[in-house]
Amino acid sequence: MSKMVLKALFYLVLIAGIFVVMRYFFIDSGYVLISYNGYILESSLWSTLAAIVLALVVSKLLFSILRAIINGTGWLFPITAKSRHRKAQRVSNKGLIQFANGYWNNAEKLLGQAGDTGSSPLLNYLLAARAASFNNDLDASQEFLRKADQATPAASMAIGITQAEIQMSHNHLEQALATLSSLRKRSPKHPYILKLLQQTYQQLGDWQALASLLPVLHRQKVLNGTQLEQLEQTVYHELFLQALNKGCSLSPERRTEPADAIWNSLTNSQRKNEDLVLSYARCLYKLNAQDAAETFIRRQLGSMYSPLLIHIYGKLNGNDANRQLIAGEKLLTERPNDPELLLALGRISARAQLWGKARDYLETSLQLHNSAATYNELGQLLAHLGEHEKSSGYFQQGLALASEKS
C-alpha cells in the first residue's frame, strides 16, 4: 500500500510540473472547445491534456488500490481464490493451535471449517476427527473421516489408520481388529499397522494370534530386540497359563496335550530361551505330570542350568528317584557350593529314603544360605527320624526367617 501512495504522489507531482512548464514557458498554449448537448467546455490545450493524463493516472491508481484490497488483504472482500485460500489457512492454523492446546470443541469446529473450504482437507479432516473423538463425539468423528475419504480417496490407508486408532482409544477393539485386518491385507508389511495389530491382540488377550504375529514383527523390525523378547515371554507365559487351565479339565493321560502343543510349535531358537523352558516345565509340574516334567527338566539341565529349574526338579516325585539323584549329583561336581542344588538333592535323597545323605545335603545347603524352605525340610526329616526337639527348633527358625522376609 505504501508503494502505491508514493507512486500516486510521484504522478501528481509530475503532472503538476508539466502543467507549470507548459503554462509559463509556452506562450501559445492552444485552445480547446468541447460542445455536447447544449453544454460547452472551453480550455487551453495544455490544461486539457493535463486533465486527461491526470484522469488516466487517477483511474489506474484507483484500480490498483481496489485490486490490492480485494487480492492482497482478503479480509474486506474475500471473493478471490487467493484470498479464500489465505482465510482458510488462517482458520486451519487457529484450529491446529486449539488442537495442540487440547481445546477439542474449538479445534473440531475450526479444522472442519478449514477442511470444508479446501485448505489441506485431508490433514484438517483427520485432525478434526481426532478432536471429535477426544470430545467423545464418535458420530462427528466418523463424518469427518468420511469427508476425508471423499476429498482424498488416495489416502485411504492414512484414513483407515486414524479410524483404527480412534476405535482403539474408545476400547472398540473388535472394530479396530476388523479395520486393521483389512488394512493389513492391502499392506502386509506396513510397520505401524503391524504394531497397532499387536497392541489390539494384546488388549483382547488373543495370545495365540499374537504368537503367530511374532515372526512378522521380528522380520519387519517393528520392535527392537528387548521389546520383542519381553513380548515373547508375555505371550508364551499367558499361553502356558491357558494350557494349564485347559489341561486341568482333561483326563490324566491327556492333560499335557495343550502345553505340549505350545512347546512343539516353538522354533529351535525359542526352545533355548530360559523363560520359555521354565514356563513349560512349571506347567507340567502344576499339571502333576511328574515323569514328563522330570524327563524334560533333566534333558534341559544338560545344556541350561537354572536355579528355578533345579527348584522344580527337586520337588518332583517321579517314578525313579535314583535317576533324579544321579542327574543332580552329576551337576554337583560342577557346582559344589550351590545351595539350591543341595536343597534339591536333599529332597530327592529323602524321597529315595537315603536319610543320612538327605541330612548332609540339607545341612550343607543351610550353611551356605539361610532358607526357610531348607529349615522346613530339615524339620520334616528329623521329625521322621524321631529327633523331635531338633525338628521343632528347625521349624521355629524357618518360621522366624519367613516372618522377617514378609
HELIX and SHEET records of a PDB file:
HELIX    1   1 SER A    2  PHE A   25  1                                  24    
HELIX    2   2 LEU A   45  ARG A   67  1                                  23    
HELIX    3   3 ALA A   68  THR A   73  3                                   6    
HELIX    4   4 ALA A   81  ALA A  100  1                                  20    
HELIX    5   5 TRP A  104  ASP A  116  1                                  13    
HELIX    6   6 PRO A  121  PHE A  134  1                                  14    
HELIX    7   7 LEU A  138  ALA A  151  1                                  14    
HELIX    8   8 PRO A  153  ALA A  155  5                                   3    
HELIX    9   9 SER A  156  SER A  169  1                                  14    
HELIX   10  10 LEU A  173  ARG A  186  1                                  14    
HELIX   11  11 PRO A  191  LEU A  204  1                                  14    
HELIX   12  12 TRP A  207  ARG A  219  1                                  13    
HELIX   13  13 GLY A  225  CYS A  248  1                                  24    
HELIX   14  14 GLU A  257  SER A  265  1                                   9    
HELIX   15  15 GLN A  270  LYS A  272  5                                   3    
HELIX   16  16 GLU A  274  LYS A  286  1                                  13    
HELIX   17  17 GLN A  290  LEU A  301  1                                  12    
HELIX   18  18 PRO A  307  LYS A  315  1                                   9    
HELIX   19  19 ALA A  321  LEU A  332  1                                  12    
HELIX   20  20 PRO A  339  ARG A  351  1                                  13    
HELIX   21  21 TRP A  355  LEU A  368  1                                  14    
HELIX   22  22 ALA A  372  HIS A  384  1                                  13    
HELIX   23  23 HIS A  388  LYS A  405  1                                  18    
SHEET    1   A 2 VAL A  32  TYR A  36  0                                        
SHEET    2   A 2 TYR A  39  SER A  43 -1                                        
END                                                                             
